[in-house]
């Protein structure tokens, strides 16, 4: 890394997606259903346009003279997205609207708040502005964070090719391995970017100045850079973490009244958490060669080299600069284990998934259904159990996990889940005595003792 005068030029939420679930049947069957009817009409109108590419019609989707409500004009798309039947947008928001039933797992409304809107009016103002419409349509609602991106822009540094080997991560490198051709990530001798992780969390580092040169509509951020001492002679590197729903819900405590407020009040903790998953370590070139050019080097030796470099205060500890948010120091956000509840909806979803996989495998030959069951039974027989005992074992395992979660938290196993286990107590006892497999026997013994 070439170091000039390192400065944090910008920190903030770069993208936010919130899901809204209707909890008011009266609003759902009146205002919301009326909106769906209008959107269906406008969607067909957009589809009828004789053009290529994205098709939109500009419409006033909500105008209630009686209540003096008008939420302006929106562009209505000819297409939805995945399980969302309708897509609308304006200069501030991108909105997906579904025909989801009440109390389902799919939100009625999903809004994406892009960086430009957040930068212009602030995240809380943006949410409040959009939720005027949500409240009008849904009445009482629950809201959940579906995705959040946090970004920190740093000037006065320049990554170089060897820096690829200076990262230590617990996320996995989606676009990097030890046998990488580094030229793929360099252009005109300049570092272009790197990505760690995939799916529910992704950490990226890239040249933001280069990105702006290709996307001039993102140039508004330069004004903030200038306010914080931007030197145009050097590039600015963006460090960005993206958390999606599967990761976000790990941070939500059980008794949380509003997870949007909770997440927004823990932004610094979320950022610090990212810096524990990926870290730039100031290894010197000699240490890099020793780690990556020595085929017989032990893993413990590698860890020691990284550890010593992180603790050497004579070296430039760049990550220490990043470990603040808005000039304050934080600790990583706490994770919370959840009590798992299995419902008919879970079973239906798994059953549909099984049939989908079966059809992909068999091409619709349902005689394969029996074949799969017989092969599973033979596999389990080798473990010394049958299919019924395996089902009993999975129930026991899940219940034990729930029980051990509540021992260290304020959560409570729902009574329905407890009754399932109590009613099968005799079956667990029988299984504990007759099963020879030690792993299965230990679980059955554990659940009997807990009950």
C-alpha positions in Angstrom: 0.0 0.0 0.0 1.3 3.4 -0.9 0.5 5.9 1.9 0.2 9.7 1.4 -2.1 11.4 3.9 -4.9 8.9 4.8 -8.3 10.5 5.4 -11.8 9.2 5.8 -13.7 11.3 3.3 -17.2 9.8 3.7 -19.0 7.3 5.8 -22.7 6.4 5.5 -25.5 4.0 4.6 -25.1 3.4 0.8 -28.3 1.4 0.3 -31.3 0.3 2.4 -34.1 -2.1 1.8 -37.1 -2.4 4.1 -40.0 -4.9 4.0 -43.5 -3.9 5.2 -46.0 -6.5 6.4 -49.7 -5.5 6.7 -51.2 -6.3 10.1 -54.6 -4.6 9.5 -57.2 -6.7 7.6 -59.5 -3.7 7.0 -56.8 -1.7 5.3 -55.6 -4.8 3.4 -59.0 -5.6 1.9 -59.8 -1.9 1.1 -57.0 0.5 0.3 -54.3 -2.0 -0.5 -56.4 -4.3 -2.7 -57.7 -1.2 -4.5 -54.1 -0.2 -5.2 -53.4 -3.7 -6.6 -56.3 -3.4 -9.0 -55.0 0.0 -10.3 -51.4 -1.3 -10.6 -52.7 -4.3 -12.7 -54.4 -1.9 -15.0 -51.3 0.3 -15.4 -49.0 -2.7 -15.8 -51.1 -3.9 -18.7 -51.0 -0.4 -20.2 -47.2 -0.4 -20.0 -47.0 -3.9 -21.5 -49.1 -2.6 -24.5 -46.4 -0.1 -25.5 -44.7 -0.9 -28.8 -41.2 -0.3 -27.6 -38.1 -2.4 -26.7 -36.5 -2.6 -23.3 -38.0 -1.4 -20.1 -41.6 -0.1 -20.5 -43.1 2.3 -18.0 -46.2 4.5 -17.7 -46.3 7.6 -15.5 -49.3 7.5 -13.2 -50.8 9.0 -10.0 -51.2 5.7 -8.2 -52.9 7.1 -5.1 -55.2 10.1 -5.1 -57.8 10.3 -2.3 -59.7 13.6 -2.5 -61.8 12.8 0.6 -58.7 12.5 2.8 -56.7 15.1 0.7 -54.0 12.5 -0.1 -51.9 12.6 -3.2 -48.5 10.8 -3.2 -47.5 12.1 -6.6 -46.7 10.4 -9.9 -44.8 7.2 -10.2 -43.4 5.2 -13.1 -45.2 1.8 -13.2 -43.3 -1.0 -14.9 -44.6 -3.6 -17.3 -42.8 -6.2 -15.2 -42.6 -7.3 -11.6 -39.7 -9.1 -10.0 -39.7 -12.6 -8.7 -42.6 -12.9 -6.2 -43.4 -9.2 -6.5 -46.1 -8.6 -9.1 -45.5 -4.9 -9.5 -42.6 -2.5 -9.6 -42.9 1.3 -9.3 -40.3 4.0 -9.0 -39.8 7.7 -8.7 -36.7 9.9 -8.3 -36.3 8.8 -4.6 -37.6 5.3 -4.2 -37.8 1.9 -5.9 -40.8 0.0 -4.7 -41.9 -3.7 -5.2 -45.5 -4.6 -4.4 -46.8 -8.2 -4.0 -50.2 -9.9 -3.8 -49.0 -11.6 -0.6 -51.6 -12.9 1.9 -51.9 -11.5 5.4 -49.4 -13.1 7.9 -47.3 -14.7 5.2 -43.5 -14.7 4.8 -43.7 -12.3 1.8 -44.1 -8.6 2.5 -46.8 -6.6 0.8 -44.4 -3.8 0.1 -40.6 -3.6 -0.3 -38.8 -0.3 -0.7 -35.2 0.2 -1.9 -33.7 3.5 -0.7 -30.7 4.3 -2.9 -27.6 6.1 -1.8 -28.5 9.3 -3.6 -31.8 9.7 -1.7 -30.1 9.0 1.6 -27.3 11.5 0.8 -29.8 14.2 -0.2 -32.4 14.0 2.7 -30.9 11.6 5.2 -32.0 8.0 6.0 -34.5 8.8 8.7 -36.2 11.5 6.7 -36.3 9.2 3.7 -38.0 6.4 5.7 -40.5 8.9 7.2 -41.4 10.3 3.8 -42.0 6.9 2.3 -43.9 5.6 5.3 -46.6 8.2 4.9 -47.7 6.2 1.9 -47.2 2.8 3.7 -49.4 3.9 6.6 -52.1 5.1 4.3 -52.1 1.8 2.5 -51.5 -0.8 5.2 -52.7 0.9 8.4 -50.8 -1.1 11.1 -47.7 -2.8 9.8 -44.5 -4.6 10.8 -41.2 -3.5 9.2 -38.0 -5.5 8.7 -34.6 -4.6 7.3 -34.0 -6.8 4.2 -30.6 -5.3 3.2 -28.2 -2.6 4.3 -25.0 -1.5 2.7 -22.4 0.6 4.7 -19.6 2.4 3.0 -16.4 4.2 4.0 -14.4 6.2 1.5 -10.7 6.7 2.1 -8.3 9.1 0.3 -4.5 9.4 0.6 -3.8 5.7 0.1 -3.3 3.5 -2.9 -3.5 -0.3 -2.9 -0.9 -2.2 -4.9 -0.7 -5.7 -6.4 1.0 -7.3 -3.4 -1.9 -6.1 -1.1 -4.0 -9.0 -2.3 -1.9 -11.2 0.0 -2.2 -8.9 3.0 -5.9 -9.6 3.6 -7.0 -11.9 6.3 -10.7 -13.0 6.2 -13.3 -15.3 7.6 -15.7 -14.7 4.7 -13.9 -16.5 1.9 -12.6 -14.8 -1.2 -15.2 -14.9 -4.0 -12.8 -13.4 -6.5 -9.4 -14.3 -5.1 -7.2 -17.3 -4.3 -3.6 -18.0 -3.7 -3.0 -19.0 -7.4 -4.7 -15.9 -8.7 -3.6 -14.0 -11.7 -3.3 -10.6 -10.1 -3.3 -8.9 -13.5 -7.1 -9.6 -13.5 -7.5 -7.1 -10.7 -5.1 -4.4 -11.9 -5.5 -1.9 -14.8 -2.7 0.3 -15.9 -0.9 -0.7 -12.7 -3.8 0.4 -10.5 -5.7 -1.8 -8.1 -9.4 -2.1 -9.3 -11.0 -4.0 -6.5 -11.5 -7.2 -4.5 -14.6 -8.9 -3.0 -14.9 -11.2 0.0 -17.9 -13.4 0.8 -21.1 -14.0 -1.0 -24.8 -14.4 -0.3 -25.9 -12.9 3.0 -22.8 -10.8 3.5 -20.3 -9.3 1.1 -17.3 -7.0 1.7 -15.9 -5.1 -1.2 -13.0 -2.7 -1.7 -12.7 -0.8 -5.0 -11.5 2.4 -6.6 -14.5 4.7 -6.2 -12.9 7.5 -8.4 -12.7 5.0 -11.3 -16.3 4.0 -10.7 -17.5 7.6 -10.8 -15.7 8.1 -14.1 -17.8 5.4 -15.6 -21.0 6.4 -13.7 -21.1 10.2 -13.6 -24.5 10.1 -11.8 -22.6 9.1 -8.6 -20.4 12.2 -8.7 -22.5 14.0 -6.1 -20.4 12.3 -3.4 -17.3 14.3 -4.5 -18.8 17.4 -2.9 -18.6 15.7 0.5 -15.1 14.5 -0.2 -14.0 18.0 -0.9 -15.5 19.2 2.4 -13.3 16.6 4.2 -10.0 17.4 2.4 -10.1 15.5 -0.9 -6.9 15.6 -2.9 -7.7 15.0 -6.6 -4.1 13.7 -7.2 -4.9 10.4 -5.5 -7.7 7.9 -5.9 -10.4 7.3 -3.3 -11.0 3.7 -2.3 -14.4 2.6 -1.1 -14.7 -0.1 1.6 -18.2 -1.5 1.7 -20.1 -4.2 3.6 -23.4 -5.5 2.4 -25.7 -7.4 4.9 -28.7 -9.2 3.6 -31.7 -10.6 5.5 -30.2 -13.9 6.5 -27.3 -12.1 8.2 -29.3 -9.2 9.6 -31.8 -11.3 11.5 -28.9 -12.8 13.5 -28.4 -9.4 15.1 -32.0 -8.8 16.1 -32.8 -9.6 19.8 -35.9 -11.6 20.5 -37.9 -8.8 22.3 -37.3 -6.1 19.7 -40.2 -3.8 19.0 -38.9 -2.3 15.9 -35.9 -3.8 14.1 -35.5 -0.8 11.7 -34.9 1.5 14.7 -32.6 -1.1 16.3 -30.4 -1.5 13.2 -30.2 2.2 12.6 -29.1 2.7 16.2 -26.3 0.1 15.8 -24.7 1.2 12.5 -21.3 1.7 14.1 -21.5 -1.8 15.6 -22.4 -3.3 12.2 -19.5 -1.5 10.6 -17.0 -2.8 13.2 -18.4 -6.3 12.8 -17.4 -6.1 9.1 -13.9 -5.2 10.0 -13.6 -8.3 12.2 -14.6 -10.4 9.1 -12.0 -8.9 6.8 -8.8 -7.2 7.8 -5.8 -5.6 6.1 -2.6 -6.8 7.8 0.6 -4.8 7.2 2.8 -7.8 6.2 6.1 -6.9 4.6 7.2 -8.4 1.3 9.5 -10.9 2.9 6.7 -12.2 5.1 4.4 -12.5 2.1 6.9 -14.5 0.2 7.5 -16.8 3.2 3.7 -17.4 3.6 2.8 -17.9 -0.1 5.9 -19.3 -1.6 6.7 -22.0 1.0 4.6 -25.1 0.2 5.5 -26.8 3.5 4.8 -23.9 5.8 2.4 -24.8 8.7 -0.9 -23.1 9.2 0.1 -22.2 12.8 3.2 -20.4 11.4 1.1 -18.4 9.0 -1.2 -17.3 11.8 1.8 -16.3 13.9 3.2 -14.1 11.1 -0.1 -12.4 10.7 -0.6 -11.9 14.4 2.9 -10.4 14.9 2.3 -8.0 12.0 -1.0 -6.8 13.5 0.6 -6.2 16.9 3.6 -4.3 15.5 2.7 -0.7 16.2 5.7 0.5 14.2 3.9 -0.5 11.0 1.1 1.4 9.5 -2.1 -0.2 10.9 -4.5 1.0 8.3 -7.5 -1.0 9.8 -7.2 1.0 13.0 -8.2 4.1 11.0 -11.3 2.4 9.7 -12.4 1.1 13.1 -14.5 4.2 13.8 -17.9 5.4 12.6 -18.6 9.1 12.6 -15.5 9.6 14.8 -16.7 7.3 17.5 -15.4 3.9 18.5 -17.7 0.9 18.7 -17.6 -2.8 19.4 -19.0 -5.5 17.0 -22.7 -6.0 17.1 -24.0 -8.8 19.2 -25.5 -11.9 17.6 -28.6 -13.7 19.0 -29.5 -17.3 18.5 -33.2 -17.8 17.7 -35.7 -20.3 18.8 -36.8 -22.3 15.7 -40.5 -22.9 15.2 -41.7 -25.4 12.6 -45.1 -24.8 11.1 -47.3 -26.3 8.3 -45.9 -23.5 6.1 -42.3 -24.8 6.7 -43.4 -28.3 5.8 -45.3 -27.2 2.7 -42.2 -25.2 1.5 -39.9 -28.2 2.1 -42.3 -30.6 0.4 -42.5 -28.4 -2.7 -38.7 -28.1 -2.7 -38.5 -31.9 -2.6 -40.8 -32.4 -5.5 -39.0 -29.7 -7.5 -35.7 -31.6 -6.9 -37.4 -34.9 -7.8 -38.7 -33.6 -11.1 -35.3 -32.1 -12.0 -33.7 -35.5 -11.3 -36.3 -37.8 -12.8 -37.9 -35.6 -15.5 -41.4 -36.2 -14.0 -41.0 -40.0 -13.6 -42.9 -40.4 -10.3 -41.9 -44.0 -10.0 -38.6 -42.5 -8.8 -40.4 -41.3 -5.7 -40.5 -44.8 -4.3 -36.9 -45.4 -5.5 -35.7 -42.4 -3.5 -37.5 -43.5 -0.3 -36.1 -47.0 -0.6 -32.6 -45.8 -1.1 -32.9 -43.4 1.9 -34.1 -46.3 4.0 -31.1 -48.4 3.0 -28.8 -45.6 3.8 -30.3 -45.1 7.2 -30.2 -48.9 7.9 -26.4 -48.7 7.6 -26.5 -46.2 10.5 -28.6 -48.6 12.5 -31.9 -46.7 12.4 -35.1 -46.4 10.3 -36.9 -43.5 8.7 -39.3 -43.0 11.7 -36.4 -42.9 14.1 -34.5 -40.4 11.9 -37.5 -38.1 12.0 -37.7 -38.5 15.8 -33.9 -37.7 16.0 -34.3 -34.5 14.0 -37.2 -33.3 16.2 -35.0 -34.1 19.3 -32.0 -32.2 17.9 -34.1 -29.1 17.1 -35.7 -29.1 20.5 -32.4 -29.4 22.3 -31.0 -26.5 20.3 -34.0 -24.4 21.3 -33.7 -25.5 24.9 -30.0 -24.5 25.0 -30.7 -21.2 23.4 -33.2 -20.2 26.2 -30.7 -21.2 28.9 -28.6 -18.2 27.9 -31.3 -15.7 26.8 -34.7 -14.4 27.6 -36.4 -16.4 24.9 -39.1 -18.9 25.7 -39.8 -22.1 23.8 -43.4 -21.8 22.5 -45.8 -24.2 24.3 -46.8 -25.9 21.1 -43.1 -26.9 20.5 -42.8 -28.2 24.1 -46.0 -30.2 23.9 -44.7 -32.0 20.7 -41.7 -33.3 22.7 -43.7 -34.2 25.9 -46.2 -36.2 23.9 -43.4 -38.2 22.3 -41.5 -38.7 25.6 -42.2 -42.5 25.6 -41.0 -42.7 22.0 -37.7 -41.0 22.9 -37.2 -43.4 25.8 -37.7 -46.4 23.6 -35.4 -45.0 21.0 -32.7 -44.3 23.6 -32.8 -48.0 24.6 -33.0 -49.7 21.2 -30.8 -47.5 19.0 -27.1 -48.7 18.9 -25.7 -45.7 17.1 -23.8 -43.6 19.7 -24.6 -40.2 18.1 -28.3 -40.8 17.9 -28.4 -42.4 21.3 -26.7 -39.4 22.9 -29.3 -37.0 21.5 -32.2 -39.2 22.6 -30.7 -39.4 26.1 -30.2 -35.7 26.2 -33.8 -34.8 25.3 -35.2 -37.3 27.9 -33.1 -35.7 30.6 -34.1 -32.2 29.7 -37.8 -33.0 29.6 
